[in-house]
Amino acid sequence: MYTTLDRPDIKQYREFYATAETIAALRMGDPIPSGTVLTMAQYKAQIDAQGNPIKDANGRFMKDALAGFTVMEKHTGWGSEYPAELRYSEWEYRAFTADKRVNDKRNLTECFQCHKPLDKQDYVFTYDRLKAAAGK
């Protein structure tokens, strides 16, 4: 796990995981390598009687039930089947339910659209945190 984030708009607590090979590559100053897997575990935030997320002593959401997982995976040559307006780099996405089954209800096009503007950080929202973790 290299970082956690709170999502107030959807009342979620999120944990982010990277492969050891990715951390090692970033430590060496290399780009995110082919074969990288980034995983986001999404948890519902604990909610008070008014429907607000409960926070810990550090002001962070306290996690409740697991809501699901989203995985980004990068491989050389991936992405050629996507239209130009969605295609970038060599990332692929998959969403999973809390019981680790593929979530076919998740619109993965939204993932591509949301990440596409992040070309300067290899399309990864948490790139700076991932790079900082690599320096530890």
C-alpha positions as CSV (number, residue, x, y, z in Angstrom):
1,M,0.0,0.0,0.0
2,Y,1.5,3.3,-1.0
3,T,-1.2,5.8,-0.1
4,T,-4.8,6.3,1.1
5,L,-7.3,8.9,0.0
6,D,-10.8,10.0,1.1
7,R,-13.5,10.7,-1.5
8,P,-16.0,13.1,0.2
9,D,-18.2,13.3,-2.9
10,I,-19.0,9.6,-2.7
11,K,-18.2,9.0,1.0
12,Q,-15.4,6.5,0.3
13,Y,-12.1,5.7,1.9
14,R,-9.6,4.3,-0.7
15,E,-6.3,2.3,-0.4
16,F,-3.8,2.2,-3.2
17,Y,-1.4,-0.7,-3.9
18,A,1.4,-1.1,-6.4
19,T,3.7,-4.0,-7.4
20,A,7.2,-4.2,-5.9
21,E,8.6,-4.0,-9.4
22,T,6.9,-0.6,-10.0
23,I,8.3,0.8,-6.7
24,A,11.7,-0.5,-7.6
25,A,11.6,1.1,-11.1
26,L,10.5,4.5,-9.7
27,R,13.3,4.3,-7.1
28,M,15.7,4.0,-10.0
29,G,14.2,7.0,-11.7
30,D,12.6,4.9,-14.5
31,P,9.1,5.4,-15.8
32,I,6.2,3.1,-14.7
33,P,7.1,-0.2,-16.4
34,S,5.1,-2.6,-18.5
35,G,3.6,-5.2,-16.2
36,T,2.7,-2.7,-13.6
37,V,-0.5,-3.4,-11.6
38,L,-2.1,-0.7,-9.5
39,T,-5.0,-1.7,-7.3
40,M,-7.5,0.6,-5.6
41,A,-9.5,-0.9,-2.7
42,Q,-12.7,1.1,-2.2
43,Y,-14.4,1.1,1.2
44,K,-17.6,2.8,2.3
45,A,-16.8,5.4,5.0
46,Q,-18.3,4.9,8.4
47,I,-21.3,7.3,8.7
48,D,-22.7,9.1,11.7
49,A,-26.4,9.5,12.5
50,Q,-26.6,12.7,10.2
51,G,-25.1,10.8,7.2
52,N,-21.7,12.4,7.5
53,P,-18.4,10.4,7.3
54,I,-16.9,9.7,10.7
55,K,-13.3,10.8,10.9
56,D,-10.3,9.5,13.0
57,A,-8.0,11.6,15.1
58,N,-6.1,12.7,11.9
59,G,-9.3,13.9,10.2
60,R,-9.4,11.0,7.8
61,F,-12.4,8.9,7.0
62,M,-12.8,5.7,8.9
63,K,-13.4,2.7,6.6
64,D,-16.4,0.5,6.8
65,A,-17.4,-2.3,4.4
66,L,-15.4,-3.1,1.3
67,A,-17.3,-1.7,-1.7
68,G,-15.1,-3.1,-4.5
69,F,-11.7,-2.9,-6.3
70,T,-10.5,-1.2,-9.4
71,V,-7.3,-2.3,-11.1
72,M,-5.1,-0.6,-13.7
73,E,-2.6,-2.7,-15.5
74,K,0.0,-1.6,-18.0
75,H,1.5,-3.8,-20.8
76,T,3.4,-3.1,-23.9
77,G,1.1,-3.1,-26.9
78,W,-2.2,-2.9,-25.0
79,G,-4.9,-0.4,-26.0
80,S,-4.8,-0.6,-29.8
81,E,-8.4,-1.8,-29.9
82,Y,-9.7,1.5,-28.4
83,P,-10.8,4.5,-30.5
84,A,-8.3,7.4,-30.7
85,E,-10.4,9.6,-28.3
86,L,-10.0,7.0,-25.5
87,R,-6.6,5.4,-26.4
88,Y,-3.5,6.4,-24.4
89,S,-0.4,4.7,-23.3
90,E,-0.9,1.0,-22.6
91,W,-3.2,0.9,-19.6
92,E,-6.2,-1.4,-19.2
93,Y,-8.8,-1.2,-16.4
94,R,-11.0,-3.7,-14.7
95,A,-13.5,-3.3,-11.8
96,F,-14.4,-6.0,-9.3
97,T,-17.1,-6.3,-6.6
98,A,-16.3,-6.7,-3.0
99,D,-16.4,-10.5,-3.4
100,K,-13.7,-10.3,-6.1
101,R,-15.9,-11.0,-9.1
102,V,-15.7,-8.9,-12.3
103,N,-18.1,-5.9,-12.0
104,D,-19.7,-5.9,-15.5
105,K,-22.0,-3.1,-14.4
106,R,-19.0,-0.7,-14.2
107,N,-18.6,1.6,-17.2
108,L,-14.9,1.4,-17.9
109,T,-15.1,4.0,-20.6
110,E,-15.4,6.5,-17.7
111,C,-12.0,5.4,-16.4
112,F,-10.3,6.1,-19.8
113,Q,-12.0,9.5,-20.1
114,C,-11.1,10.5,-16.6
115,H,-7.4,9.4,-16.8
116,K,-6.7,10.6,-20.3
117,P,-5.8,14.2,-19.4
118,L,-3.1,12.9,-17.0
119,D,-0.5,12.2,-19.7
120,K,2.3,14.1,-17.9
121,Q,2.0,11.6,-15.0
122,D,1.5,8.4,-17.0
123,Y,-2.3,8.7,-16.6
124,V,-2.1,7.9,-12.9
125,F,-4.0,10.2,-10.4
126,T,-1.8,9.1,-7.5
127,Y,1.5,9.3,-9.5
128,D,3.1,11.8,-7.1
129,R,2.3,9.7,-4.1
130,L,3.5,6.6,-5.9
131,K,6.8,8.3,-6.7
132,A,7.1,9.6,-3.1
133,A,6.6,6.0,-1.8
134,A,9.3,4.8,-4.1
135,G,11.7,7.2,-2.4
136,K,11.2,5.6,1.0
